[in-house]
Amino acid sequence: MRSARLKPKMSRKRLWLTVALSLIGSLFLGAFGYAGYLYFKADQAIKSVSGGDKLPEPQPLAATKKKEDPITFLVAGIDSRAGSGGTLNTDVLILASLNPETKSATMVSIPRDMQLKPKGLPARKANYYYAMFYNENKDTALYETKKMFQELFQFPIDYAVTINFDGFREIVDELGGLDINVDMDMKYVDTADGTNIDLRKGYQHLNGKQVLDFVRYRHSNRGTAESSDTERNERQQQVLKAILGKLTSFGGIAQWGGVLEIAGRTVKTDIPESTLRSWILSFSKMKPDTIESISLGGRWESPYMIVEEEVLDEALKALRRRAELPEQPAKPLDLTTVALLDPREKPSGAKPGGTTTLDGGGSKASPKPTAKPSATPKGTAKPSAQPPAKPTTAPEPSAEPKPSAAPGGAGTAKPGASSGPVETAAPDVTAEPTPVPEAKPTAAPQEPTPAAQPSAGGPSPKPSGGETDGPSPSAAKPAPSEKQGGV
């Protein structure tokens, strides 16, 4: 009787245990199924990202790399937003070296308005070439762009990556936004492509659209101060560091699902599928702990940003050092033949003007002449090599050779050198003692030839190829536009 009465209770316990186990099992199956789905989606995205370009030849540089060997990249941000005219301009260009063993990296931002002179191609702005190659053959555009930059700077590039602006915005939103220190008030409106930049100075949390506005801002049409290419390059590097920091928290490939789904639509690279998957699974180990950011700076001389030769040279050396390559390429490289630059100054006994800032510390001043003709000592009359002219100062009753008195107080002018540098400290003609009549013109000290002196704002070579903004390929229309989105 007693055992008969306990039987229903035992049945109820078994029932509840069975239900609980079934629920737990269902949850596990659902979790594993969802994880498997995410893994599948991530895997499909990886295939899409790494299969964007058909490479016309094997990649010997990358193929021989070991996991711990340094890796070099070309990263390009492409403007293909609706309303932008489909320009495909690469308005973000970064050369990078990553050393997994030391967990360090070096990034160099190439100004989009820097004129490049690749052999066999027209001299154009740096942001022009991907669109040109894409218009010729979209399947090989990434490879050809990487090859061009590699040959131009004699710097081996293992892989190239492109991301369009819409994808960048979506990825930032997927990461939950970024905490950014906005360096200035930013306002710009362009109804043609829908740009509406409105940011306040200060540390704040930005969504994807705001982060994109932050990295693109340069011009203003709403009363805020304008920015420079140098400052914009520094913002790009700041944002890239913030994105890398967010991605570090991802523990497995399933967590990358949302980001990789977006990347599958908006990112293209020639990194092999197996390599990319391996990097994602070990991202926290791959992510550099220290990043050296280099901004080339320069000066604006419409329509180009002109960088100093010495600064570009130091930046390329820094990339090569991080990649554990010799600082100088095997074949000597004259940088002035590959880009429009302010040449380094080489006066006797003088040091190059300025120093390279390797932490993105801001734009560098234009080089200034370090060796100038010395002013004429007082009491010494410098005979003019020109025929006697009407005096511009008080006439003196003397027949001796007159010191030149060109407008602006310049020193003695030489024949054919009217465009030479003007000395700011001119001899005071009226305060001079009476010149010695015996002074012989041939005995006057010779001044350095003015033609060898750079002008106060640096040399102004004419653009090669007669470019203003360069002709656009007919389909892609890649010619840079100063109006687009405040860039």
C-alpha positions, 0 to 999 in steps of 0.5 A, spaced: 500 500 500 505 504 501 509 503 495 503 504 491 502 511 494 509 513 493 509 511 485 505 517 483 510 522 486 516 518 483 513 519 476 512 526 477 519 527 479 521 523 473 517 527 469 520 534 471 527 531 470 525 529 463 522 536 462 528 539 465 533 535 461 529 536 454 529 544 455 537 544 457 538 540 451 534 544 447 538 550 449 544 547 448 542 544 441 539 551 439 546 555 442 550 550 438 546 551 432 546 558 432 553 558 433 554 553 427 550 558 423 554 564 425 560 560 423 557 558 417 555 566 415 562 568 418 566 563 413 562 565 407 564 572 409 571 570 409 570 567 402 567 573 399 572 578 402 578 574 400 575 572 393 574 579 391 580 580 386 583 575 381 590 575 382 594 575 375 600 572 378 603 568 384 604 572 390 612 570 392 612 575 397 606 573 401 607 566 400 614 565 403 611 568 410 612 565 416 606 566 421 611 570 426 614 574 420 613 581 419 607 583 414 606 589 410 599 592 407 596 597 403 589 600 406 585 604 401 578 607 403 574 608 397 568 613 396 563 609 392 557 612 396 550 614 393 550 621 390 558 621 390 558 620 383 561 613 383 568 616 383 571 610 387 577 615 389 581 612 394 581 618 399 584 614 405 591 611 403 595 608 409 601 604 408 603 599 414 608 594 417 606 589 422 611 585 426 607 580 430 613 577 434 614 584 437 606 586 437 608 593 434 606 596 427 607 602 423 602 606 419 604 612 414 598 616 411 599 618 404 596 625 403 590 623 397 592 630 394 600 628 393 602 628 386 605 621 384 609 620 378 609 612 377 613 610 371 609 609 365 602 612 368 600 619 368 602 623 374 596 624 378 594 625 385 595 619 389 587 618 390 586 617 382 590 610 381 585 605 384 579 608 380 583 608 373 585 601 374 578 599 376 575 602 370 580 598 366 579 591 369 575 591 376 578 584 377 585 586 377 584 593 380 586 591 387 592 588 385 595 593 380 594 598 385 598 594 390 603 593 385 604 600 383 605 603 390 610 597 391 614 599 385 613 607 386 616 606 393 621 600 392 617 597 398 615 590 398 607 590 400 604 583 402 597 585 401 592 590 400 585 591 403 579 596 400 573 598 404 568 603 402 565 608 406 558 605 407 561 599 410 566 603 414 560 606 417 556 600 418 562 596 421 562 602 426 555 601 428 556 594 429 561 595 434 556 599 438 560 606 436 567 609 438 569 613 443 573 619 440 576 626 442 573 630 436 579 636 435 575 641 433 568 644 431 566 641 424 560 643 420 559 642 412 553 641 408 553 638 401 546 636 398 549 633 392 551 627 396 547 628 402 553 630 407 551 633 413 557 634 418 555 637 425 560 635 430 562 639 437 569 639 439 570 634 445 571 627 447 564 623 446 561 617 443 560 617 436 556 612 431 558 610 424 555 616 421 559 621 425 565 617 425 565 617 418 564 625 418 570 625 423 575 622 418 572 626 412 572 633 414 576 638 411 572 644 408 567 648 412 561 652 409 557 653 416 562 658 419 567 653 423 574 652 422 577 648 416 582 642 417 588 640 413 590 633 410 595 632 415 589 633 421 585 628 417 590 623 416 591 623 424 584 622 425 584 616 420 589 613 424 586 615 431 579 611 428 583 605 426 586 604 433 579 605 436 576 599 431 582 595 433 581 596 440 574 594 439 575 588 435 580 585 441 574 583 445 572 578 440 573 571 443 571 567 437 569 567 429 562 566 431 562 573 435 565 576 428 559 574 425 556 581 424 562 584 422 564 579 417 557 579 414 558 587 413 565 586 411 563 580 406 559 586 402 564 592 403 571 589 404 576 586 398 583 584 399 588 579 396 589 576 403 588 568 402 582 565 405 586 560 410 590 566 412 585 571 414 581 565 418 587 564 422 588 571 423 581 572 425 581 566 430 588 569 433 586 576 433 588 578 440 595 575 439 596 579 432 593 586 434 599 590 436 600 593 443 604 599 440 602 603 433 607 608 431 603 613 427 606 617 421 603 623 418 607 626 412 604 633 413 606 638 407 604 644 404 598 646 400 600 649 393 593 648 389 592 643 387 597 639 391 599 637 397 607 638 397 611 633 402 618 634 404 623 629 401 626 628 408 620 627 411 617 622 406 624 618 406 624 618 414 617 615 413 619 609 408 625 608 413 620 607 419 616 602 415 622 598 412 625 598 420 618 595 422 618 590 417 625 588 418 628 590 412 634 594 410 633 602 411 635 603 404 632 599 398 637 595 394 636 600 388 638 607 390 631 611 390 631 618 388 624 620 391 623 627 387 622 622 381 616 619 384 612 624 387 612 632 387 616 634 393 620 639 397 627 637 395 631 636 402 636 642 402 644 641 401 647 647 403 655 646 405 655 645 412 648 646 413 643 641 416 636 639 413 631 644 415 626 641 420 625 634 423 620 628 422 615 627 427 613 620 427 607 620 432 603 624 427 604 630 431 602 635 425 604 638 419 611 640 418 613 647 416 615 648 409 623 648 408 626 655 409 633 656 406 639 655 411 644 659 407 643 666 405 648 671 401 651 675 407 649 682 407 654 687 405 659 689 410 658 697 412 663 701 409 664 697 403 661 699 396 659 693 392 659 696 385 653 695 380 654 690 374 648 694 371 648 700 367 648 706 371 640 707 373 636 713 376 638 713 383 632 711 387 635 714 394 637 721 395 642 723 389 650 723 391 654 728 387 659 722 386 661 719 379 663 712 383 659 706 381 652 706 385 650 701 390 644 698 387 637 700 390 632 695 388 625 696 390 625 692 397 632 694 399 635 688 396 642 687 395 646 688 389 643 685 383 646 681 378 645 680 371 639 675 369 638 674 377 632 679 378 628 673 381 633 671 386 632 671 393 631 678 396 635 680 403 631 683 408 637 686 411 639 691 406 645 696 407 643 703 408 645 707 402 645 714 405 648 712 412 654 709 408 661 712 408 663 715 401 665 709 397 673 709 395 673 711 388 678 706 386 674 700 388 674 695 382 668 691 380 672 685 379 674 685 386 667 685 389 666 678 393 661 674 389 655 672 392 652 665 391 648 664 384 641 666 386 638 661 381 640 656 386 636 658 392 629 656 393 624 661 394 621 663 401 615 658 400 619 652 397 620 650 389 614 650 385 615 645 380 609 645 374 605 639 375 607 633 370 602 632 365 599 639 365 594 636 371 589 640 374 585 634 377 586 629 372 582 626 366 577 621 369 576 614 366 569 615 363 566 610 367 568 610 374 569 618 374 575 617 379 578 625 378 578 628 385 573 633 387 574 638 392 567 639 393 565 632 395 563 631 402 568 636 405 574 632 403 
